[in-house]
Amino acid sequence: MFNFEKIPPNQFTLLASLLGILLNIRMDANQQNSFGNFLVSVGQTMLTSAAQSEDQKAHPTKNSMLEQIDDMSTQLEKLKKQLKNL
């Protein structure tokens, strides 16, 4: 799939504008409304999915928190052993 992240912001905006203008040339007002609403709906779906993914990353699951606690316990035990050896 094409990587849109590599396109600089100004060129990305220009590309979107050009595509919109080119599509408008071939469509009447009803077709423009229909297709435009379709594209907005697709965009909303993508944004909703991305927001949910980011939200889930921000809130760890119970299992991931238990793994973090286990890791910290292991680190604590190692530190205690190092202190005893001093």
Helices and strands as residue ranges (DSSP letters): G 4-6, H 9-26, H 29-58, H 62-85
